[in-house]
């Protein structure tokens, strides 16, 4: 039996995935978490074989949760399940150690295949993600300005666009407020924006966040 931890801040999404997987006797959803912090705690308690991880969530989010979990458990099998098909998310999360990457529009058969594949120690990339990655490598394709951000800058960007304050971000990432402010202004400079509102609008235009994730008052 493959024990799966499901991490997503939307209860409807968790319910939908759980019901889709109930028909497969070799897969069991043993626990659910609505953010990265809960996921880290549940991994210690439940010891799942595979984690299905969303990216945009309150708190530290899926990117940082993936990085932290793999620091603690370097053999953990994490499959990202997200709305994001465009760069830089696929490359960043796969480089961070994620074993798989799927979009929420994939078929249930693909989720099942991904779980079984990564459980065997192999990587699995969804067909639509693989196609997008291949297309992004072709000459002449416009690159996202967010590809220039470092891993930490990208994490701070996601948290800022969720409306999280400097002190709150600092506490969750175990950084000083001054360091978080430095990251914030550095990514402003790289992206050519002057405020959190401009940053949020740019992130939405490039598909980095969706309307439900954006919390900065525009």
Backbone as CSV, one residue per row, in Angstrom:
resi,resn,N_x,N_y,N_z,CA_x,CA_y,CA_z,C_x,C_y,C_z
1,UNK,0.835,-1.197,0.000,0.000,0.000,0.000,0.878,1.258,0.000
2,UNK,0.605,2.167,-0.924,1.350,3.428,-0.988,0.614,4.456,-0.148
3,UNK,1.255,4.938,0.909,0.639,5.912,1.816,0.889,7.331,1.296
4,UNK,-0.192,8.084,1.098,-0.105,9.403,0.478,-0.584,10.492,1.432
5,UNK,0.198,11.571,1.517,-0.204,12.781,2.233,-0.624,13.814,1.202
6,UNK,-1.814,14.372,1.360,-2.381,15.326,0.413,-2.296,16.726,1.005
7,UNK,-1.615,17.647,0.295,-1.394,19.007,0.807,-1.961,20.025,-0.167
8,UNK,-3.031,20.703,0.249,-3.669,21.736,-0.579,-4.543,22.589,0.330
9,UNK,-4.546,23.898,0.113,-5.325,24.760,1.004,-6.811,24.793,0.659
10,UNK,-7.213,24.191,-0.456,-8.622,24.159,-0.825,-9.226,22.793,-0.480
11,UNK,-10.210,22.799,0.411,-10.826,21.547,0.844,-11.498,20.814,-0.314
12,UNK,-12.105,21.562,-1.238,-12.764,20.932,-2.377,-11.770,20.172,-3.249
13,UNK,-10.574,20.742,-3.416,-9.537,20.070,-4.204,-9.107,18.787,-3.506
14,UNK,-8.874,18.877,-2.202,-8.466,17.681,-1.445,-9.533,16.601,-1.519
15,UNK,-10.791,17.018,-1.358,-11.898,16.058,-1.409,-11.986,15.388,-2.772
16,UNK,-11.822,16.196,-3.818,-11.892,15.654,-5.177,-10.800,14.647,-5.458
17,UNK,-9.572,14.974,-5.085,-8.453,14.050,-5.317,-8.627,12.784,-4.485
18,UNK,-9.042,12.944,-3.222,-9.223,11.775,-2.362,-10.261,10.813,-2.942
19,UNK,-11.353,11.355,-3.415,-12.407,10.498,-3.974,-11.959,9.823,-5.267
20,UNK,-11.161,10.548,-6.056,-10.656,9.947,-7.290,-9.731,8.772,-7.012
21,UNK,-8.992,8.846,-5.910,-8.010,7.802,-5.605,-8.580,6.654,-4.778
22,UNK,-9.805,6.817,-4.295,-10.402,5.773,-3.455,-10.584,4.446,-4.182
23,UNK,-10.684,4.485,-5.509,-10.936,3.265,-6.279,-9.687,2.415,-6.491
24,UNK,-8.535,2.933,-6.091,-7.275,2.218,-6.339,-6.789,1.585,-5.039
25,UNK,-6.782,0.257,-5.008,-6.523,-0.472,-3.779,-5.093,-0.350,-3.272
26,UNK,-4.159,0.011,-4.159,-2.763,0.100,-3.731,-2.377,1.507,-3.271
27,UNK,-3.347,2.441,-3.235,-3.075,3.827,-2.831,-4.027,4.231,-1.718
28,UNK,-3.481,4.855,-0.660,-4.310,5.271,0.464,-3.926,6.684,0.916
29,UNK,-4.910,7.609,0.949,-4.685,8.938,1.508,-4.726,8.808,3.025
30,UNK,-3.583,8.916,3.672,-3.527,8.685,5.114,-3.704,9.968,5.920
31,UNK,-3.497,11.133,5.284,-3.644,12.401,6.001,-3.735,13.541,4.991
32,UNK,-4.265,14.678,5.471,-4.389,15.863,4.635,-3.861,17.075,5.400
33,UNK,-3.279,18.023,4.668,-2.800,19.276,5.261,-3.231,20.431,4.372
34,UNK,-3.479,21.590,4.990,-3.907,22.744,4.212,-2.808,23.776,4.016
35,UNK,-1.618,23.493,4.513,-0.470,24.374,4.264,0.827,23.613,4.497
36,UNK,1.929,24.268,4.161,3.226,23.616,4.260,3.647,23.295,5.677
37,UNK,3.316,24.189,6.621,3.679,23.951,8.010,3.001,22.686,8.539
38,UNK,1.714,22.526,8.251,1.009,21.317,8.673,1.613,20.080,8.029
39,UNK,1.988,20.203,6.771,2.570,19.065,6.056,3.841,18.581,6.738
40,UNK,4.690,19.521,7.145,5.951,19.151,7.799,5.684,18.393,9.097
41,UNK,4.695,18.865,9.874,4.348,18.182,11.113,3.757,16.801,10.874
42,UNK,2.908,16.681,9.862,2.256,15.402,9.576,3.237,14.361,9.039
43,UNK,4.248,14.810,8.315,5.246,13.865,7.795,5.929,13.145,8.951
44,UNK,6.241,13.882,10.002,6.886,13.274,11.171,5.960,12.249,11.837
45,UNK,4.665,12.558,11.874,3.708,11.685,12.556,3.283,10.486,11.699
46,UNK,2.967,10.761,10.430,2.332,9.754,9.582,3.294,8.962,8.706
47,UNK,4.476,9.537,8.443,5.492,8.880,7.612,4.920,8.389,6.263
48,UNK,4.430,9.333,5.433,3.878,8.945,4.129,4.966,8.482,3.166
49,UNK,4.561,7.714,2.177,5.492,7.308,1.117,5.593,8.377,0.041
50,UNK,4.472,9.045,-0.228,4.392,10.048,-1.294,3.582,11.245,-0.793
51,UNK,4.004,12.443,-1.180,3.255,13.661,-0.854,2.773,14.310,-2.150
52,UNK,1.484,14.641,-2.207,0.941,15.441,-3.296,0.890,16.878,-2.793
53,UNK,1.682,17.776,-3.391,1.926,19.106,-2.837,1.481,20.224,-3.777
54,UNK,0.601,21.099,-3.269,0.246,22.310,-4.012,1.377,23.332,-3.861
55,UNK,1.345,24.393,-4.695,2.382,25.426,-4.635,1.891,26.648,-3.865
56,UNK,0.818,27.279,-4.341,0.309,28.498,-3.716,-0.604,28.163,-2.548
57,UNK,-0.067,28.355,-1.338,-0.831,28.119,-0.119,-0.460,29.170,0.907
58,UNK,-1.325,29.421,1.894,-0.945,30.337,2.981,0.297,29.831,3.699
59,UNK,0.999,30.749,4.356,2.201,30.350,5.081,3.404,30.232,4.161
60,UNK,4.228,29.237,4.394,5.472,29.130,3.642,5.260,28.662,2.209
61,UNK,4.104,28.058,1.919,3.826,27.628,0.547,4.519,26.329,0.180
62,UNK,4.175,25.824,-1.008,4.672,24.526,-1.434,6.132,24.494,-1.808
63,UNK,6.649,25.590,-2.352,8.055,25.636,-2.748,8.969,25.495,-1.540
64,UNK,8.709,26.305,-0.509,9.527,26.248,0.703,9.281,24.955,1.471
65,UNK,8.029,24.491,1.495,7.729,23.238,2.190,8.473,22.070,1.553
66,UNK,8.520,22.048,0.224,9.262,21.000,-0.485,10.731,21.040,-0.119
67,UNK,11.306,22.246,-0.136,12.728,22.397,0.195,13.014,21.935,1.617
68,UNK,12.160,22.337,2.572,12.389,21.974,3.971,12.201,20.484,4.208
69,UNK,11.174,19.917,3.618,10.915,18.482,3.797,12.072,17.644,3.268
70,UNK,12.624,18.056,2.140,13.717,17.288,1.558,15.030,17.492,2.307
71,UNK,15.136,18.584,3.053,16.290,18.755,3.936,16.219,17.776,5.101
72,UNK,14.983,17.543,5.585,14.785,16.631,6.716,14.776,15.177,6.262
73,UNK,14.086,14.927,5.155,13.939,13.562,4.619,14.362,13.585,3.144
74,UNK,15.621,13.353,2.874,16.126,13.507,1.515,15.592,12.458,0.542
75,UNK,14.955,11.414,1.081,14.394,10.387,0.204,12.874,10.519,0.046
76,UNK,12.319,11.619,0.554,10.874,11.823,0.464,10.449,12.014,-0.996
77,UNK,9.353,11.365,-1.383,8.841,11.453,-2.753,7.710,12.492,-2.792
78,UNK,8.000,13.639,-3.370,7.033,14.732,-3.436,6.612,14.965,-4.882
79,UNK,5.305,14.925,-5.118,4.756,15.236,-6.433,4.027,16.572,-6.329
80,UNK,4.458,17.537,-7.097,3.785,18.835,-7.130,2.524,18.708,-7.981
81,UNK,1.396,19.161,-7.428,0.127,19.159,-8.160,-0.413,20.583,-8.094
82,UNK,-0.350,21.314,-9.207,-0.593,22.750,-9.185,-1.255,23.223,-10.472
83,UNK,-1.672,24.484,-10.471,-2.210,25.088,-11.690,-1.091,25.590,-12.590
84,UNK,0.133,25.672,-12.056,1.232,26.321,-12.768,1.951,25.363,-13.724
85,UNK,1.845,25.652,-15.006,2.546,24.862,-16.003,3.759,25.615,-16.546
86,UNK,3.745,26.959,-16.429,4.815,27.777,-16.999,6.004,27.880,-16.050
87,UNK,7.147,28.218,-16.647,8.339,28.472,-15.860,8.138,29.742,-15.020
88,UNK,8.858,29.877,-13.883,9.966,29.019,-13.453,9.574,27.895,-12.507
89,UNK,8.290,27.717,-12.214,7.896,26.745,-11.190,8.352,25.315,-11.469
90,UNK,8.079,24.748,-12.670,8.492,23.348,-12.863,9.981,23.119,-12.635
91,UNK,10.803,23.947,-13.249,12.255,23.770,-13.122,12.714,23.966,-11.685
92,UNK,12.200,25.012,-11.012,12.631,25.295,-9.643,12.261,24.155,-8.692
93,UNK,11.055,23.650,-8.824,10.617,22.591,-7.907,11.310,21.261,-8.198
94,UNK,11.546,20.976,-9.465,12.269,19.746,-9.800,13.723,19.839,-9.341
95,UNK,14.325,21.031,-9.472,15.695,21.223,-8.988,15.751,21.142,-7.463
96,UNK,14.658,21.560,-6.818,14.609,21.496,-5.357,14.502,20.067,-4.854
97,UNK,14.179,19.143,-5.771,14.140,17.738,-5.395,12.793,17.066,-5.537
98,UNK,11.783,17.800,-6.035,10.480,17.160,-6.249,10.633,15.986,-7.204
99,UNK,9.931,14.897,-6.910,10.048,13.689,-7.733,9.101,13.716,-8.920
100,UNK,8.072,14.562,-8.833,7.102,14.635,-9.921,6.463,15.994,-10.011
101,UNK,5.840,16.259,-11.164,5.183,17.557,-11.368,3.971,17.342,-12.265
102,UNK,2.781,17.667,-11.731,1.530,17.524,-12.464,0.744,18.825,-12.388
103,UNK,-0.144,19.041,-13.334,-1.084,20.151,-13.231,-2.433,19.613,-12.764
104,UNK,-3.234,20.481,-12.185,-4.522,20.054,-11.638,-5.522,19.675,-12.726
105,UNK,-5.178,19.943,-13.965,-6.053,19.547,-15.058,-5.752,18.169,-15.612
106,UNK,-4.808,17.456,-14.996,-4.431,16.138,-15.520,-5.503,15.097,-15.205
107,UNK,-5.463,13.992,-15.921,-6.421,12.910,-15.715,-6.039,12.099,-14.477
108,UNK,-7.023,11.442,-13.889,-6.770,10.647,-12.699,-5.758,9.537,-12.981
109,UNK,-5.790,8.958,-14.179,-4.827,7.912,-14.528,-3.393,8.426,-14.450
110,UNK,-3.215,9.711,-14.783,-1.866,10.284,-14.742,-1.412,10.497,-13.301
111,UNK,-2.332,10.883,-12.418,-1.987,11.019,-10.998,-1.578,9.659,-10.427
112,UNK,-2.354,8.647,-10.741,-2.061,7.298,-10.248,-0.713,6.810,-10.776
113,UNK,-0.487,7.016,-12.068,0.797,6.607,-12.655,1.957,7.348,-11.997
114,UNK,1.760,8.641,-11.718,2.810,9.432,-11.076,3.121,8.899,-9.684
115,UNK,2.091,8.600,-8.909,2.291,8.081,-7.548,3.046,6.759,-7.590
116,UNK,2.635,5.873,-8.457,3.297,4.569,-8.549,4.730,4.703,-9.050
117,UNK,4.946,5.620,-9.977,6.282,5.796,-10.560,7.270,6.358,-9.557
118,UNK,6.892,7.433,-8.847,7.834,8.040,-7.891,8.043,7.130,-6.685
119,UNK,7.044,6.327,-6.347,7.197,5.383,-5.238,8.279,4.350,-5.545
120,UNK,8.484,4.083,-6.836,9.530,3.146,-7.260,10.898,3.819,-7.377
121,UNK,10.940,5.125,-7.076,12.216,5.829,-7.113,12.520,6.536,-8.420
122,UNK,11.525,6.643,-9.298,11.717,7.322,-10.574,10.997,8.666,-10.571
123,UNK,11.328,9.505,-11.537,10.665,10.803,-11.663,9.505,10.715,-12.641
124,UNK,8.533,11.617,-12.438,7.384,11.650,-13.347,6.989,13.093,-13.600
125,UNK,6.937,13.472,-14.882,6.507,14.810,-15.287,5.280,14.669,-16.165
126,UNK,4.210,15.384,-15.829,2.975,15.322,-16.595,3.198,15.693,-18.047
127,UNK,2.380,15.162,-18.919,2.570,15.374,-20.357,2.489,16.840,-20.746
128,UNK,1.549,17.594,-20.150,1.432,19.004,-20.500,2.611,19.811,-19.977
129,UNK,3.133,19.428,-18.810,4.296,20.108,-18.248,5.535,19.817,-19.081
130,UNK,5.701,18.561,-19.472,6.858,18.175,-20.301,6.854,18.941,-21.621
131,UNK,5.674,19.092,-22.211,5.570,19.838,-23.468,5.950,21.297,-23.271
132,UNK,5.476,21.886,-22.173,5.784,23.291,-21.912,7.271,23.489,-21.645
133,UNK,7.886,22.564,-20.921,9.320,22.643,-20.660,10.115,22.568,-21.962
134,UNK,9.696,21.686,-22.849,10.366,21.550,-24.142,10.214,22.821,-24.968
135,UNK,9.022,23.409,-24.964,8.765,24.631,-25.716,9.577,25.801,-25.185
136,UNK,9.748,25.856,-23.878,10.474,26.975,-23.274,11.946,26.974,-23.651
137,UNK,12.461,25.822,-24.092,13.872,25.722,-24.465,14.128,26.118,-25.916
138,UNK,13.065,26.270,-26.682,13.230,26.633,-28.094,13.626,28.094,-28.226
139,UNK,14.516,28.430,-29.174,14.904,29.828,-29.370,13.718,30.666,-29.831
140,UNK,13.703,31.920,-29.378,12.643,32.830,-29.805,11.472,32.900,-28.865
141,UNK,11.394,31.976,-27.907,10.292,32.013,-26.955,10.597,33.020,-25.853
142,UNK,9.615,33.867,-25.536,9.788,34.866,-24.490,9.864,34.184,-23.132
143,UNK,10.851,34.596,-22.341,11.005,34.026,-21.012,10.290,34.896,-19.992
144,UNK,9.808,34.260,-18.941,9.159,34.991,-17.868,10.197,35.818,-17.111
145,UNK,9.852,37.066,-16.744,10.802,37.862,-15.952,11.077,37.233,-14.597
146,UNK,10.188,36.364,-14.152,10.355,35.731,-12.843,11.454,34.661,-12.853
147,UNK,11.905,34.268,-14.034,12.988,33.289,-14.110,14.301,33.855,-13.581
148,UNK,14.391,35.204,-13.528,15.625,35.827,-13.035,15.721,35.815,-11.511
149,UNK,14.632,35.482,-10.835,14.631,35.493,-9.375,15.329,34.271,-8.796
150,UNK,15.977,34.488,-7.660,16.559,33.362,-6.938,15.441,32.575,-6.263
151,UNK,15.782,31.412,-5.745,14.792,30.580,-5.053,14.141,31.350,-3.902
152,UNK,14.956,32.048,-3.105,14.431,32.777,-1.953,13.601,33.979,-2.396
153,UNK,14.050,34.684,-3.430,13.277,35.818,-3.945,11.909,35.370,-4.453
154,UNK,11.889,34.229,-5.114,10.625,33.688,-5.614,9.696,33.359,-4.449
155,UNK,10.250,32.781,-3.380,9.443,32.457,-2.206,8.881,33.716,-1.562
156,UNK,9.721,34.738,-1.402,9.267,36.003,-0.809,8.197,36.646,-1.688
157,UNK,8.375,36.570,-3.004,7.386,37.125,-3.927,6.015,36.493,-3.715
158,UNK,5.971,35.175,-3.615,4.702,34.476,-3.423,4.037,34.892,-2.114
159,UNK,4.827,35.053,-1.075,4.269,35.401,0.232,3.797,36.860,0.263
160,UNK,4.542,37.751,-0.393,4.136,39.156,-0.464,2.813,39.291,-1.207
161,UNK,2.674,38.577,-2.322,1.448,38.689,-3.119,0.244,38.056,-2.424
162,UNK,0.498,37.252,-1.383,-0.590,36.723,-0.561,-1.003,37.699,0.533
163,UNK,-0.302,38.841,0.595,-0.625,39.850,1.595,0.097,39.670,2.911
164,UNK,1.083,38.788,2.969,1.823,38.576,4.210,2.803,39.722,4.446
165,UNK,2.896,40.173,5.699,3.753,41.299,6.061,5.191,40.843,6.289
166,UNK,6.092,41.835,6.275,7.526,41.550,6.402,7.828,40.731,7.655
167,UNK,7.288,41.149,8.810,7.557,40.443,10.059,7.043,39.009,10.005
168,UNK,5.868,38.829,9.419,5.260,37.503,9.302,6.098,36.595,8.411
169,UNK,6.552,37.135,7.284,7.403,36.368,6.366,8.705,35.986,7.053
170,UNK,9.288,36.947,7.771,10.558,36.702,8.466,10.433,35.558,9.458
171,UNK,9.338,35.541,10.214,9.142,34.487,11.206,8.974,33.124,10.558
172,UNK,8.226,33.080,9.464,7.952,31.800,8.815,9.174,31.244,8.089
173,UNK,10.036,32.141,7.576,11.224,31.692,6.846,12.472,31.682,7.719
174,UNK,12.295,32.015,9.021,13.428,32.044,9.967,14.527,33.001,9.496
175,UNK,14.098,34.188,9.064,15.008,35.236,8.617,14.740,36.497,9.433
176,UNK,15.651,37.459,9.369,15.394,38.741,10.019,14.508,39.594,9.117
177,UNK,13.707,40.501,9.695,12.896,41.402,8.869,13.745,42.209,7.885
178,UNK,14.936,42.588,8.294,15.826,43.346,7.403,16.211,42.517,6.184
179,UNK,16.480,41.248,6.390,16.843,40.370,5.274,15.663,40.198,4.316
180,UNK,14.465,40.021,4.863,13.271,39.888,4.017,13.054,41.165,3.212
181,UNK,13.230,42.325,3.851,13.078,43.602,3.136,14.086,43.712,2.007
182,UNK,15.301,43.222,2.248,16.327,43.253,1.196,15.909,42.393,0.017
183,UNK,15.415,41.193,0.293,14.919,40.326,-0.783,13.780,40.997,-1.536
184,UNK,12.883,41.633,-0.816,11.714,42.274,-1.427,12.133,43.373,-2.393
185,UNK,13.028,44.243,-1.957,13.450,45.336,-2.826,14.340,44.849,-3.973
186,UNK,15.056,43.762,-3.734,15.874,43.184,-4.807,14.990,42.630,-5.920
187,UNK,13.906,41.959,-5.543,13.016,41.431,-6.584,12.225,42.559,-7.245
188,UNK,11.924,43.644,-6.515,11.321,44.827,-7.136,12.221,45.343,-8.250
189,UNK,13.517,45.432,-7.938,14.484,45.961,-8.905,14.596,45.054,-10.123
190,UNK,14.650,43.750,-9.892,14.775,42.800,-11.001,13.549,42.812,-11.905
191,UNK,12.370,43.009,-11.311,11.128,42.922,-12.069,10.632,44.282,-12.560
192,UNK,11.277,45.347,-12.115,10.886,46.678,-12.573,9.569,47.154,-11.999
193,UNK,9.268,46.794,-10.764,8.042,47.253,-10.108,8.412,48.092,-8.890
194,UNK,7.423,48.873,-8.393,7.711,49.806,-7.305,6.862,49.569,-6.062
195,UNK,5.942,48.624,-6.126,5.075,48.397,-4.976,4.576,46.955,-4.978
196,UNK,3.984,46.572,-3.848,3.407,45.226,-3.734,2.247,45.050,-4.719
197,UNK,1.483,46.120,-4.941,0.357,46.052,-5.874,0.855,45.803,-7.294
198,UNK,1.891,46.531,-7.719,2.458,46.324,-9.061,3.029,44.922,-9.186
199,UNK,3.657,44.449,-8.131,4.216,43.098,-8.128,3.103,42.065,-8.310
200,UNK,2.002,42.257,-7.598,0.878,41.326,-7.682,0.286,41.310,-9.085
201,UNK,0.097,42.481,-9.674,-0.443,42.549,-11.033,0.468,41.849,-12.033
202,UNK,1.794,42.060,-11.885,2.745,41.418,-12.788,2.706,39.901,-12.615
203,UNK,2.646,39.449,-11.368,2.597,38.009,-11.102,1.338,37.386,-11.692
204,UNK,0.221,38.083,-11.626,-1.031,37.569,-12.192,-0.962,37.512,-13.713
205,UNK,-0.355,38.529,-14.327,-0.250,38.552,-15.799,0.582,37.395,-16.319
206,UNK,1.565,36.989,-15.554,2.457,35.913,-15.992,2.057,34.557,-15.428
207,UNK,0.870,34.473,-14.821,0.382,33.189,-14.341,1.106,32.644,-13.123
208,UNK,1.819,33.506,-12.386,2.523,33.048,-11.188,1.564,32.823,-10.027
209,UNK,0.479,33.588,-10.008,-0.562,33.439,-8.999,-1.902,33.576,-9.695
210,UNK,-2.968,33.118,-9.041,-4.305,33.323,-9.596,-5.057,34.302,-8.708
211,UNK,-6.273,34.652,-9.111,-7.045,35.653,-8.369,-7.276,35.245,-6.928
212,UNK,-7.466,33.958,-6.689,-7.760,33.500,-5.336,-6.538,33.571,-4.422
213,UNK,-5.320,33.564,-5.019,-4.096,33.617,-4.227,-3.698,35.043,-3.894
214,UNK,-4.057,35.999,-4.780,-3.646,37.383,-4.599,-4.449,38.022,-3.469
215,UNK,-3.714,38.566,-2.490,-4.392,39.175,-1.345,-4.016,40.634,-1.167
216,UNK,-3.084,41.132,-1.987,-2.690,42.533,-1.882,-3.787,43.398,-2.470
217,UNK,-4.219,44.391,-1.745,-5.322,45.255,-2.195,-4.899,46.067,-3.385
218,UNK,-5.537,45.768,-4.551,-5.221,46.496,-5.772,-6.149,47.688,-5.962
